[in-house]
Amino acid sequence: MRSIWIATLLIPPLLAQAADEKDQIITDRPDFVESSNVVGAGRFQIETSVAMDRNKANGIKERSYSTPTLLRFGLSDNLEARIETDGRMRVITDDLNTGTHSTENGYADVSLGVKWHVADEQGARPSMGILAHVDLDSGSGPFRAAGRGGSLRLAAEWELPDEMGLGIMPGIAWQHNDNGERYTSGIFGIVLGKNWSERCRTFIEYSAPQIARSGNGGMVTTFDVGASYLLTDTMQVDTALSRGLNKNTPDWSWTVGLSLKF
């Protein structure tokens, strides 16, 4: 985790010198569906945030706090390398049945990946990108996965009339359950966005980060709304609110983020 923050501090100035022409930032947040675009050759982008989840079920009240961060490195005009983590974690649990209170702190796992921009939009064909990630069991304490995993996703985007856009993201993931057994789950998201100006965008979204059998955590689904605003061509602020749609999903999630392109 420490090495990620060192890279965050040292790499941007070096890449900024090599990139004279500044193009407008396009991020993979705050919606769940990823963009099909990459950052561009020789470019560096950081997308960081704070996030909070709240849930109450069976007399257990839980609040979790994290710092999701994505680092994106442009290897070519169509390919980027990625480092992603939920960062610093804090989970506060209150058992309303017994009156007990507990707090856990630590760091989340790190994921390494690539994104390949396969095609630009042309006619009915969407703009498409393929994302492949390997999830390392590198976290601390209770936040460390039972084993290494990974995912493969397709991001597809269409421009619609009236400054609107549609994106979908099907995918597949390989993970380990609490018993250390490997299982396969599905991924799906669909988002509808609206550009109100050159700098302001809002969206509504349905996301299913996990589609699995009940023995492997079941289906995790949310309904999301959010907005992003460009302070400059290379700096974005954003926020999103999510409502869990079943018992496997936190009741509410909220995030606010800052993204920079160098």
GIBELNOR-V401763 format. One record per backbone hydrogen bond with DSSP energy under -1.0 kcal/mol. CO is the residue of the C=O (numbers start at 1). NH is the residue of the N-H. If there is no record, write none. Layout:
BEGIN
co:CO nh:NH
co:CO nh:NH
END
This chain:
BEGIN
co:1 nh:5
co:2 nh:6
co:3 nh:7
co:4 nh:8
co:5 nh:9
co:6 nh:10
co:7 nh:11
co:11 nh:15
co:12 nh:16
co:13 nh:17
co:40 nh:43
co:43 nh:74
co:44 nh:262
co:45 nh:72
co:46 nh:260
co:47 nh:70
co:48 nh:258
co:50 nh:256
co:51 nh:66
co:52 nh:254
co:53 nh:64
co:54 nh:252
co:55 nh:62
co:57 nh:60
co:59 nh:96
co:60 nh:57
co:61 nh:94
co:62 nh:55
co:63 nh:92
co:64 nh:53
co:65 nh:90
co:66 nh:51
co:68 nh:49
co:69 nh:85
co:70 nh:47
co:71 nh:83
co:72 nh:45
co:73 nh:81
co:74 nh:42
co:78 nh:117
co:79 nh:75
co:79 nh:76
co:80 nh:115
co:81 nh:73
co:82 nh:113
co:83 nh:71
co:84 nh:111
co:85 nh:69
co:86 nh:67
co:87 nh:108
co:89 nh:106
co:90 nh:65
co:91 nh:104
co:92 nh:63
co:93 nh:102
co:94 nh:61
co:95 nh:99
co:100 nh:95
co:102 nh:93
co:104 nh:91
co:106 nh:89
co:107 nh:140
co:110 nh:136
co:111 nh:84
co:112 nh:134
co:113 nh:82
co:114 nh:132
co:115 nh:80
co:116 nh:130
co:119 nh:128
co:122 nh:125
co:125 nh:122
co:127 nh:157
co:128 nh:118
co:128 nh:119
co:129 nh:155
co:130 nh:116
co:131 nh:153
co:132 nh:114
co:133 nh:151
co:134 nh:112
co:135 nh:149
co:136 nh:138
co:140 nh:143
co:141 nh:144
co:149 nh:135
co:150 nh:174
co:151 nh:133
co:152 nh:172
co:153 nh:131
co:155 nh:129
co:156 nh:168
co:157 nh:127
co:158 nh:166
co:163 nh:195
co:164 nh:160
co:165 nh:193
co:166 nh:158
co:167 nh:191
co:168 nh:156
co:170 nh:154
co:171 nh:187
co:172 nh:152
co:173 nh:185
co:174 nh:150
co:175 nh:183
co:177 nh:180
co:181 nh:177
co:183 nh:175
co:185 nh:173
co:186 nh:211
co:187 nh:171
co:188 nh:208
co:189 nh:169
co:190 nh:206
co:191 nh:167
co:192 nh:204
co:193 nh:165
co:194 nh:202
co:199 nh:230
co:200 nh:196
co:200 nh:197
co:201 nh:228
co:202 nh:194
co:203 nh:226
co:204 nh:192
co:205 nh:224
co:206 nh:190
co:207 nh:222
co:208 nh:188
co:210 nh:220
co:211 nh:186
co:213 nh:216
co:213 nh:218
co:214 nh:217
co:220 nh:210
co:221 nh:245
co:222 nh:207
co:223 nh:243
co:224 nh:205
co:225 nh:241
co:226 nh:203
co:227 nh:239
co:228 nh:201
co:229 nh:237
co:233 nh:25
co:234 nh:261
co:235 nh:231
co:235 nh:232
co:236 nh:259
co:237 nh:229
co:238 nh:257
co:239 nh:227
co:240 nh:255
co:241 nh:225
co:242 nh:253
co:243 nh:223
co:246 nh:249
co:251 nh:244
co:252 nh:54
co:253 nh:242
co:254 nh:52
co:255 nh:240
co:256 nh:50
co:257 nh:238
co:258 nh:48
co:259 nh:236
co:260 nh:46
END
